[in-house]
Amino acid sequence: MSEPTGAARRRGPFKVGDQVQLTDPKGRHYTFTLEAGKNFHTHKGSFPHDELIGAPEGSVVRTTGNVAYLALRPLLPDYVLSMPRGAAVVYPKDAGQILAFADIFPGARVVEAGVGSGSLSSFLLRAIGDQGMLHSYERREDFADIAKQNVERYFGGPHPAWQLTVGDLQDNLSDTDVDRVILDMLAPWECLDVVKKALVPGGILCCYVATTTQLARTVESIREIGCFNEPTSWETMIRNWHVEGLAVRPDHRMIGHTGFLLTARRLADGVEPPMRRRRPAKGAYGEDYDGPNAGGGSGR
């Protein structure tokens, strides 16, 4: 049985073409690709790539300036934060939440819209494996080109489960029996009509939006279309901790707001979602609102 795509690049001694992440004594990272006969240069000296080729991961190399660097392969979270960008990347903290709460499983059929620089695509492809299907849609050709290069650099070549289409999702989506749809775009509510046709009953829609106004409109549009259960929305923040003997405190800097996530599940055809039992705050929808909660009642 052959190894999954990219697995051979994640283990064993360093080889020509591998990416290496060096960590200096101050914890700073430097990423480069191993090439025979080349040298790695820093302001603290240099060392030959050949010194790492054939060495085990976790080796330490010293520059001509006698500075020690720890050599490891970059993890996927490291890779997506250092790769070339066209659009902003989906941060690892959000990608991890998407994999968990959109329940991305091996062999899943996934549609992604808004591929950006290929960060989330890389996480999704590694989760679904070679037997899954990821069809990514990107409106801008320049972003699609950058994403393709980044994904193929990480996996060491084209991934057999990936198809990339340049164009709008609502104009080009032809996939059926899709398990999961991930929308990372400015106006995900514009795609709900085509998404509901593509998703299987029980399938999950996951949206990633940046602002509260986008979040509110997306949630209300999902409620109004009437073929999804009640959406769940949230954001995550990460704060590292400094631990040095008895000096244990939170770091002064943290990864704060990057975006909002929301998920909703596709209902069976012909089924109406159960009525909501939560009464919204008075005036929550504005005087000119005439949707399902008009009048502040307890409708869905």
C-alpha positions in Angstrom: 0.0 0.0 0.0 1.5 3.3 -1.1 2.0 6.1 1.4 -0.5 9.0 1.5 0.5 12.0 -0.5 3.2 14.1 1.2 3.8 11.6 4.1 7.3 10.7 2.9 8.3 14.3 3.3 7.3 14.3 6.9 9.7 11.7 8.3 13.2 10.2 8.0 16.5 12.0 7.5 16.6 15.3 5.7 16.7 15.0 1.9 17.3 17.3 -1.0 14.1 19.3 -1.7 12.9 19.1 2.0 11.9 22.3 3.7 13.9 23.0 6.9 13.0 25.3 9.7 15.9 26.6 11.7 15.4 28.0 15.2 18.1 30.4 16.6 19.0 30.9 20.3 16.3 33.7 20.5 13.6 31.5 19.1 13.4 33.1 15.7 12.6 30.9 12.7 14.2 30.7 9.3 12.8 28.4 6.6 14.6 27.3 3.4 14.7 24.3 1.0 17.6 22.0 1.0 19.8 22.0 -2.1 23.0 20.1 -2.6 26.1 22.4 -2.7 24.3 25.5 -1.4 25.0 27.5 1.7 22.6 29.0 4.2 23.7 32.6 5.2 22.7 34.7 8.2 24.2 37.7 9.8 25.7 35.2 12.3 27.6 33.3 9.6 26.8 30.4 7.3 26.8 26.7 6.9 26.5 24.3 3.9 23.2 22.6 3.2 25.2 19.3 2.7 25.7 19.3 6.5 22.0 18.7 7.0 21.3 16.4 4.0 21.2 12.9 5.4 21.1 14.1 9.0 18.2 13.1 11.3 15.5 15.7 12.0 16.2 17.5 15.3 19.9 18.0 14.5 21.8 21.1 15.6 24.1 22.9 13.1 26.6 25.6 13.8 27.4 28.6 11.5 30.9 29.9 10.8 30.1 32.4 13.6 29.7 29.5 16.0 25.9 30.1 16.5 23.8 27.0 17.0 20.6 26.4 15.1 18.0 23.7 15.7 16.9 22.1 12.4 13.4 20.6 12.1 10.8 20.2 9.4 8.2 23.0 9.6 4.8 21.9 10.9 1.9 22.8 8.7 0.9 25.7 11.0 4.5 27.0 10.6 4.4 26.5 6.9 1.1 28.4 6.2 2.3 31.4 8.3 5.6 31.7 6.3 4.5 30.8 2.8 4.1 33.4 0.0 0.7 35.2 0.2 -1.7 36.6 -2.2 -4.7 37.0 0.1 -4.6 36.8 3.9 -4.2 33.2 5.2 -6.6 31.3 7.4 -4.8 31.2 10.7 -4.0 27.7 12.1 -6.2 28.4 15.1 -9.2 28.9 12.8 -8.2 26.0 10.5 -8.1 23.7 13.5 -11.6 24.8 14.5 -12.9 24.2 11.0 -11.4 20.7 10.9 -13.0 19.9 14.3 -16.4 21.6 14.2 -17.1 21.0 10.5 -16.2 17.4 11.2 -13.8 17.0 8.3 -13.1 13.2 8.0 -10.9 11.0 5.8 -12.6 10.4 2.4 -15.0 13.4 2.8 -16.3 15.3 -0.3 -15.6 19.0 0.5 -16.2 22.2 -1.5 -14.3 25.3 -0.5 -14.9 28.8 -1.8 -12.3 31.5 -1.4 -9.0 29.6 -1.6 -6.9 32.7 -0.9 -3.2 31.6 -0.5 -4.0 27.9 0.0 -3.7 27.7 3.8 -7.1 26.1 4.5 -6.8 24.0 1.4 -3.6 22.4 2.8 -5.3 21.6 6.1 -8.4 20.2 4.4 -6.4 18.0 1.9 -4.3 16.5 4.7 -7.6 15.7 6.7 -9.6 14.1 3.8 -6.6 12.1 2.4 -6.1 10.8 -1.1 -9.5 9.1 -1.2 -11.4 12.3 -0.4 -12.4 15.2 -2.7 -11.7 18.9 -2.3 -13.0 21.2 -5.0 -11.8 24.7 -4.3 -13.2 27.8 -6.1 -11.3 31.1 -6.3 -12.5 34.2 -8.1 -9.0 35.7 -8.7 -6.6 33.9 -11.0 -3.6 35.4 -9.3 -4.7 34.1 -5.9 -5.4 30.7 -7.4 -1.9 30.5 -8.9 -0.2 31.4 -5.6 -2.4 28.9 -3.7 -1.6 26.1 -6.2 2.2 26.7 -5.8 1.9 26.8 -2.0 -0.2 23.6 -1.8 2.1 21.7 -4.2 5.2 22.9 -2.4 3.9 21.5 0.8 2.8 18.1 -0.5 5.7 17.7 -2.9 3.5 17.9 -6.1 -0.1 17.9 -7.2 -2.5 16.3 -4.6 -4.8 13.6 -6.2 -7.9 14.8 -4.2 -7.7 18.4 -5.2 -9.4 20.3 -8.0 -9.1 24.1 -8.3 -11.5 26.2 -10.3 -11.1 29.9 -11.1 -14.5 31.5 -11.0 -17.5 32.3 -8.7 -19.0 29.5 -6.7 -22.6 30.5 -7.4 -21.9 30.4 -11.2 -19.7 27.3 -11.4 -20.8 24.9 -8.6 -21.8 21.6 -10.2 -20.7 19.2 -7.5 -23.4 17.0 -5.9 -23.6 14.8 -2.8 -21.1 17.1 -1.0 -20.5 16.3 2.7 -19.1 19.7 3.7 -19.0 23.3 2.2 -16.5 25.9 3.6 -17.2 29.5 2.6 -14.4 32.0 3.2 -15.7 35.1 1.3 -17.2 38.6 1.7 -20.8 37.6 1.1 -21.4 33.9 1.8 -25.2 34.5 1.8 -25.1 34.9 -1.9 -24.1 31.3 -2.3 -26.8 29.6 -0.1 -29.1 28.6 -2.9 -26.4 26.6 -4.8 -24.9 25.3 -1.5 -28.2 23.8 -0.4 -28.5 21.9 -3.6 -25.0 20.5 -3.4 -25.0 19.4 0.3 -26.3 16.0 1.4 -28.8 15.8 4.2 -26.9 16.2 7.4 -24.0 17.9 5.6 -22.3 20.8 7.2 -22.0 24.4 6.0 -19.1 26.3 7.6 -18.6 30.0 7.0 -15.6 32.2 7.9 -16.3 35.9 8.0 -14.4 38.9 9.4 -17.0 41.3 10.7 -20.0 41.3 12.9 -22.2 42.7 10.1 -21.2 39.8 7.8 -21.8 37.4 10.6 -25.3 38.8 11.3 -26.4 38.8 7.7 -25.1 35.3 7.1 -26.9 33.9 10.1 -30.2 35.6 9.2 -29.9 34.4 5.6 -29.4 30.8 6.8 -32.4 31.1 9.0 -34.5 32.5 6.2 -33.6 30.0 3.5 -35.2 27.4 5.8 -33.3 24.2 5.0 -30.7 24.3 7.8 -30.8 23.9 11.5 -30.1 26.8 13.8 -26.6 28.1 13.0 -23.9 28.2 15.7 -21.3 31.0 15.7 -18.2 31.8 17.6 -14.6 33.2 17.6 -11.4 31.9 19.2 -8.4 33.6 20.7 -5.0 32.2 21.6 -2.8 33.5 24.4 0.6 31.9 25.1 2.1 31.7 28.5 5.6 32.5 29.7 7.0 29.8 32.0 10.4 30.3 33.6 10.8 28.7 37.0 8.3 30.4 39.3 7.7 33.2 36.8 4.5 31.9 35.2 2.4 34.6 33.5 0.5 35.2 30.2 2.4 36.7 27.3 1.9 40.3 26.7 0.9 39.6 23.0 -1.7 37.2 21.8 -3.5 36.1 18.6 -6.8 37.9 19.1 -9.7 38.3 16.6 -9.0 36.9 13.2 -12.6 36.1 12.1 -15.9 34.5 13.1 -16.9 31.0 12.3 -20.4 29.6 12.0 -21.8 26.2 11.2 -25.2 24.9 10.2 -26.4 21.4 9.1 -28.5 20.7 6.0 -31.9 19.3 6.8 -33.7 16.6 4.7 -35.6 17.8 1.7 -39.1 19.0 2.6 -38.3 19.4 6.3 -38.8 22.7 8.1 -36.5 23.6 10.9 -38.1 23.5 14.4 -39.4 26.8 15.7 -36.9 28.8 17.7 -37.8 29.3 21.4 -35.5 32.2 22.1 -37.1 35.7 22.2 -34.8 38.3 20.7 -34.1 41.6 22.5 -36.6 44.3 21.7 -35.5 46.2 18.6 -32.8 43.7 17.8 -33.9 43.5 14.1 -34.7 47.2 13.6 -38.0 48.9 12.8 -37.9 48.1 9.0 -37.2 44.4 9.5 -40.0 42.1 8.2 -38.2 38.7 8.4 -39.1 35.6 10.6 -38.6 37.5 13.9 -40.4 40.6 13.0 -42.3 42.0 16.0 -39.9 40.4 18.5 -41.8 37.2 18.7 -40.5 33.7 19.3 -40.5 32.5 15.7 -37.5 30.6 14.3 
